Amino acid sequence: FLLYPIAQSVYMSFFKWKGIMNTPMIYAGIDNYRRVLIDPFFWNSMLNVFWFMAGGFLVLMPLAFGLALVITSKLRGLRFLKTAYFMPVIIPLTAVGLMWVYILQPNWGLFNTILQGLGVKDAAINWLGDPKTAIFSVVLVNEWIYAGFNMLIFAAGIMAIPEDIIESAIIDGASSWQRLWRFTIPLCSESFKIFSILCVTGCLRHFDLVYIMTRGGPNHATEMPTTLLYSQAFVYRNFGQGNAIGVIILVCGLVLTIILNKFLSRED
């Protein structure tokens, strides 16, 4: 179920084929890979992968970890907050994406309306229609969606910390910040490792949210390797080139996962 589709994709990446039954597959060698690697849109899509990764580590990770600290604390009334934080994960991604498309509309969207209410001049910003802001808008929406899911990953790590360690630190006079930096964060290393691997591999596979909100536009500003794969295979009927992009995504994911595993294992 796993090896056969991968092998089939690798095989087809060396051929030119329109995806129509009973039409010949023409052997192309590495020409499909050459075309992908000289395509500026492909490298722009890889840059967008970097922006998603940067958003994941700089925004999503501290946000999710902070929420995990809140829901694992002894504060009252957290049951509602746990549900509220996780709600974006439960709602179908299509509905969430369309909701944010409406929120970010330039003329009547809720976000610009709030900015106008706060007295911001020229608040009719086309967040998804301007190439300068589109990718960052989609990245931030992505962090909002997956904050709840990653919150649970960190919450599981925090709850697995033995209570006697924290109690001993309190008896020794450690402040809240000292307990956080010297005990909680180091003892949650496995949660950070899981988050890092999911973040890196997930950023390479992003498709649905980008396609729903921008379809890779405007002017390819939010193009991802997966949306480029879709366009090549199902719009332009270049199935060989589409499979070549898929193989490159797979190799990048494997290499980055191995590097992360070795780096984080050494840190442990």
C-alpha positions in Angstrom: 0.0 0.0 0.0 3.0 2.3 0.5 5.8 1.1 -1.7 3.8 0.4 -4.8 2.5 4.0 -5.3 6.0 5.4 -4.5 7.6 3.0 -7.1 4.9 3.8 -9.6 5.4 7.6 -9.1 9.2 7.2 -9.5 8.7 5.1 -12.7 6.3 7.5 -14.3 8.6 10.5 -13.5 10.9 9.3 -16.3 8.2 9.4 -18.9 6.1 11.9 -20.8 2.4 11.0 -20.6 -0.8 13.0 -20.9 -2.7 10.8 -18.5 -5.0 9.4 -21.1 -5.6 5.7 -21.4 -4.3 4.0 -24.5 -1.9 6.8 -25.3 1.8 6.1 -25.5 4.2 6.8 -22.6 7.4 8.4 -24.1 10.6 7.8 -22.2 12.1 11.1 -21.2 15.0 10.1 -18.9 15.7 12.9 -16.4 14.2 15.6 -18.6 11.1 16.0 -16.3 13.5 16.6 -13.3 15.5 19.1 -15.4 12.3 21.0 -16.3 11.2 21.1 -12.7 14.6 22.2 -11.4 14.9 25.1 -13.9 11.3 26.2 -13.3 11.3 29.5 -11.3 7.8 28.7 -10.0 9.1 25.5 -8.4 11.8 27.4 -6.5 9.3 30.1 -5.5 7.1 27.2 -4.1 10.1 26.0 -2.1 10.5 29.5 -0.7 6.9 29.4 0.4 7.6 26.0 2.1 10.3 27.9 4.0 7.8 30.6 5.0 5.4 27.9 6.3 8.3 26.3 8.3 9.3 29.7 9.7 5.7 30.4 10.7 5.6 26.9 12.3 8.6 27.3 14.5 8.4 31.0 15.2 4.6 31.4 15.7 2.9 28.0 16.0 5.3 26.3 18.3 5.4 29.0 21.1 1.6 29.5 20.6 0.8 25.8 21.0 3.2 25.4 23.9 1.8 28.4 25.6 -1.8 27.1 25.2 -0.6 23.7 26.6 0.8 25.4 29.7 -2.6 27.1 30.2 -4.8 24.0 29.8 -2.5 21.9 32.0 -2.5 24.5 34.8 -4.8 24.3 37.8 -6.9 27.3 36.7 -10.6 26.9 36.8 -12.9 27.0 33.8 -10.5 25.4 31.4 -12.9 22.8 30.0 -14.4 25.4 27.7 -11.0 26.7 26.6 -9.8 23.2 25.7 -12.8 22.8 23.4 -12.4 26.3 22.0 -8.7 25.9 21.2 -9.3 22.5 19.5 -12.4 23.6 17.5 -10.5 24.8 14.3 -9.1 21.2 14.0 -12.6 19.7 14.1 -14.2 22.0 11.6 -13.7 20.8 8.0 -10.8 22.6 6.4 -12.8 23.7 3.4 -15.2 25.5 5.7 -12.4 27.1 7.7 -10.6 28.2 4.5 -13.7 29.8 3.1 -14.4 31.5 6.4 -11.0 33.1 6.3 -11.4 34.1 2.7 -14.5 36.1 3.7 -12.8 37.5 6.9 -9.9 38.8 4.8 -12.0 40.4 2.0 -10.5 43.8 1.3 -13.8 45.9 1.2 -16.2 44.2 3.6 -14.1 41.6 5.4 -14.2 41.5 9.2 -10.5 41.9 9.7 -10.3 45.2 7.7 -13.5 46.4 9.3 -11.9 46.0 12.7 -8.8 47.9 11.5 -11.0 50.7 10.3 -12.8 50.8 13.6 -9.4 51.1 15.3 -8.6 54.2 13.2 -6.2 52.6 10.7 -6.0 54.6 7.5 -6.1 52.8 4.2 -7.4 49.7 5.9 -8.9 48.2 2.7 -5.9 45.8 2.3 -6.3 43.0 -0.1 -4.6 40.4 2.1 -5.1 37.5 -0.3 -4.9 39.5 -3.6 -1.6 41.2 -3.0 1.5 39.0 -3.7 3.3 40.8 -0.9 0.8 39.8 1.8 -0.9 36.6 0.4 1.6 34.0 1.6 1.9 35.5 5.0 -1.9 35.6 5.4 -2.2 31.9 4.5 0.7 31.0 6.8 -1.0 32.8 9.8 -4.3 31.2 9.1 -2.6 27.8 9.0 -1.0 28.5 12.4 -4.5 29.4 13.8 -6.0 26.2 12.5 -3.3 23.8 13.9 -2.6 25.5 17.2 -5.1 23.2 19.0 -3.7 20.0 17.5 -0.2 20.9 18.5 -1.4 22.1 21.9 -2.4 18.5 22.6 1.0 17.2 21.7 2.7 19.6 24.1 0.1 19.0 26.8 0.8 15.3 26.6 4.4 16.0 27.2 3.8 18.4 30.1 1.4 15.9 31.8 4.0 13.1 31.5 6.4 15.1 33.7 6.6 13.4 37.1 5.0 15.7 39.7 7.7 14.9 42.3 10.3 16.7 40.1 8.2 19.9 40.0 7.4 19.6 43.7 11.1 19.3 44.5 11.9 22.3 42.4 9.2 24.3 44.3 10.7 23.2 47.6 14.1 24.3 46.5 12.7 27.7 45.8 12.7 27.7 42.0 10.5 30.4 40.5 7.9 29.7 37.8 10.3 30.9 35.1 13.1 28.7 36.4 10.8 25.6 36.5 9.7 26.4 33.0 13.2 26.7 31.5 15.1 24.2 33.6 12.5 21.4 33.9 9.3 21.7 31.8 10.9 22.6 28.4 13.8 20.1 28.7 11.5 17.3 29.8 9.2 18.0 26.9 11.9 17.3 24.4 10.0 14.4 22.8 7.0 16.6 22.2 9.3 19.2 20.5 10.8 16.5 18.4 7.4 15.2 17.3 6.3 18.8 16.6 9.4 19.5 14.5 9.0 16.4 12.3 5.3 17.0 11.8 5.9 20.7 11.0 8.6 20.0 8.4 6.9 17.2 6.6 3.5 18.9 6.8 4.9 22.1 5.2 6.1 20.1 2.3 2.6 18.5 1.9 0.5 21.7 2.2 -2.2 21.7 -0.5 -5.8 22.0 0.7 -5.7 25.3 2.6 -3.6 27.0 -0.1 -5.8 25.7 -2.9 -9.0 26.7 -1.1 -7.9 30.2 -0.2 -5.8 31.3 -3.2 -5.3 28.4 -5.6 -1.6 29.3 -5.6 -2.2 32.9 -6.6 -2.0 35.7 -7.0 0.6 35.4 -9.8 1.9 32.2 -8.2 2.7 34.1 -4.9 1.3 31.3 -2.7 2.3 28.4 -5.0 3.3 25.3 -3.1 5.1 22.2 -4.5 1.8 20.3 -4.1 -0.3 22.9 -6.0 2.4 23.0 -8.7 2.2 19.2 -8.9 -1.6 19.4 -9.2 -1.4 22.0 -12.0 1.2 20.1 -14.0 -0.6 16.7 -13.7 -4.3 17.6 -13.9 -4.4 21.1 -15.6 -1.5 20.9 -18.1 -1.6 17.1 -18.3 2.1 16.7 -17.8 1.9 13.6 -15.6 5.6 12.9 -15.8 6.6 16.3 -14.6 3.9 16.1 -11.9 5.3 12.8 -10.7 8.9 14.3 -10.7 7.7 17.0 -8.4 6.1 14.4 -6.1 9.4 12.4 -6.0 11.3 15.6 -5.1 8.8 16.3 -2.3 9.3 12.8 -1.0 13.1 12.9 -1.0 13.1 16.4 0.7 10.8 15.1 3.4 12.9 12.0 4.0 16.2 13.9 4.1 14.8 16.6 6.4 13.3 14.0 8.7 16.6 12.1 9.0 18.5 15.3 9.7 16.0 16.4 12.4 16.1 12.9 14.0 19.9 13.0 14.2 20.0 16.6 15.4 17.3 16.2 18.1 18.7 12.9 19.2 22.1 14.5 19.7 20.4 17.3 21.7 18.8 14.7 23.9 
